[in-house]
Amino acid sequence: MSNRFQDMYRLLLETFGPQHWWPGDTPLEIMVGAVLTQNTNWQNVEKAITNLRQAGFLTFDKLSDLPSEVLAEQIRPCGYYNLKAGRLLNLLRFIQQEYDNLEDFLAQEINDLRRELLSIKGIGPETADSITLYAANQPSFVVDTYTVRVLIRHQFLAEDEADYHLVRDMFMDSLPLDSALFNEYHALLVRLGKDFCRKSKPRCAQCPLKDF
């Protein structure tokens, strides 16, 4: 590893250590979390997933067959619950209709998997890449608001260049295509964004990347 993206990864890993992401016991649970975490914090997603588990709904067939209003009530803690119930059911029912099982869907070649995910109503690039990386264990870099903020502030790109696909390509062109590396890098950037590179009142003087 010799470029700036690789150097930044090394420095963040030395500072924070491994982050052990993504939370989730099964690929299905990770997929559910990837949809529900949009526009909310992870604590609320955990509450919603706990509701599903305690109700006995956290299997692929049971979730896919739930009426939208029942699913929405179960995931109420994560906010926008009617919208997210629809998005989650769009995803699960697409898989149910097109594949024999979830494992076959996730085992596709990475570009085919990502293309199909993006074709599903309500599944955007960040959710698609989260599912590809964390549920399918395939090397697709996840870009979020923390990632973009860090790159802009450290002059990797200008604010008007902050296109999702451009930022994703910057990482994927600069790093070995390794799902464990992408997993850890994304988690480290989230940690940096939460602890130092905040939207307001950033802690620049204490930031581990202050000299970067």
N, C-alpha and C positions, 0 to 999 in steps of 0.2 A: 504494500500500500504506500503510495507516494504522493497522491494529489491532495488538494485542500479538503475535499470531502472526507477522505480517508484519515487525514491528520485530525480533523475535527472529531471524527468518531473515536479515535484513540484517546484524545484528551477528555472527552465526555465519559468514556468508559473508565478511565483512570480516576476521574473525579467522583462519579456516582456508583460505579460498580454495576454488575448485571441487575436488570430490572424485573426479570421473570414475568414477562408479558406473553400472551394476552390472557386475562382472566377468563376461565371457562373450562369445564370438565370434559366436554365433548365437542365435536365439530358443529353439531346442531346448536348447542348452547352458545358457541362463539358466533354463529350466524345470527342468532336471535339478538345477542348483545350488539352486534355490528349495526343492526337496523335500529334498535331501540336507543342507542347512545347518541343519535343525532340530536343536537340542540338540548342536551341535558348532561348532568354529571353522572359518573359511574355509580355512585351510591344509589341514585334513583333507579338505574338499570338493574342493579342487584336486587332491589326490592321487588321490581316487576318479575324478574326471573324466579325469585323465591316464591312469589305468588303462584306462578305457573307450576313450579315443582311441587309445591304443597297441595295444589289442586289435582295433581296427577296428569297434567297436560303436557309435560315436557318430553314428549316423544314426537317423532316426525309425523306419524299418521294421525295422532290425536290433535296436534297443533294444526295440521293442514285441514282437518275436518271441522274445526271449531267455527261456529258462526262469528262473523266479524264483531258483533256487539258483545259477545261473551269474551272474546280475546281482548277487546278494548278495555273492558272492565278489569280484567286481570292485570293488564299492563298500565293501568291508570297512573301509578307513581312516576312513570318516566315522562309524563307530559305529552301533549299532542297525541293522545292515546288512540283516537279514532283514525287519524291519519297514519300512524305507525302500524296499527292493526291491519289496515288495508295494504300497506307496503309489505309487511311480513307475509301476509296471506298471498299476495301476488307472487312473491319469491317461492314460497313453499309449494303452492299449487302449480307453478310452472314446472318445478322439479318433479312433482308427483305425476304430472301429465306426460312429461317427456322422457323420464328415466325410471328404471326399475327400482332404484334406491338412491339415497343421498350419496353413498360412497362412489357410485358410478359418475354422478354429476361432478363431484369434487376431483375425481381422478382424470378429468379431461386435460388435454394439453393446455398450457397456461393461457395462451392467446384466445383459444376457443372458449375457455371458461370465463375469462374476463369479458369477452364480447357478449356472451349470453347473459351474464349478470347485468351488464349495462343496457341490455335490450328490455329488461323487466321494469315496468313502471314503478317509479319511486326509488330505484336503486341507482345512486350516483357514483361517481368515480371513487370517492373515499370509502364508501361502503363496499363497493365491488373489490377494491384492493385489500380491504381489511379481511373480507371473506377469503379471497384468493391466498393471501399470506398466512393468516392465522388459522383458518378452518381447513384449507386445502394444503397448507405447508408448501406453497409454491412462491418463488421469488418475485413478488410484485410490490414495489415500494409504496407505502402509504403516506400521503401528504395531508396534513391538517393545518389548522390556523397557526399552531405553534411553529411548525416547520417553516411556513412562509414568513412569519414574523422574524424568526432567527436569521433567515437568509437575507431578508431586506436590511435588517439592522447591521448585519456584518458584510453588507455590500457584495453579496453573491449575485444579486439581481436587483433591478430597480422596481419600485412599487408598481409601475404600470406593466411590468413583465410577469406579474405573479399569476400566470395561468397554471391551472392544476397539472395539465399534461406536460408543460414545459418543465415545471419543477420536478415532477416525477422522472422525466427523462434525464435531468441533470444528475440525479442520484444514480439511476440505473446505468448511465453511461460511464460513471466514475467509480463504480464499485463492482466487485465480483458478484455474480448473480447467485446469491446465497440467501436462502430464506431465513436462516438463523441470524445472519448479519443484519438483514433488513428488519427483522423482528426487534432486535436489540437497539438498532439505530433509532427507529421510530420511537421506542419507549424512552430512550435517553433524551430525545428532542422534546418529548412531552414533559419529562421531568425538568429539563432546563426552562421550558416555557412557563411552567407552573411556579417554579422556585425563584427564577431570576428574570427571564425575558418576558415579564408580565406586560399585558396590554397597557396598563397604567401603573405608574410608579415602579418602573423596572429597576432592578438592583444591578445596574451596569458596573459599578465599582467593584462589586464582589463576584461578578459573573466569571465562571471558569474560562469563558471565551473572550474576556475583555481585551486581550492582546492579539486576538485573531484578526 
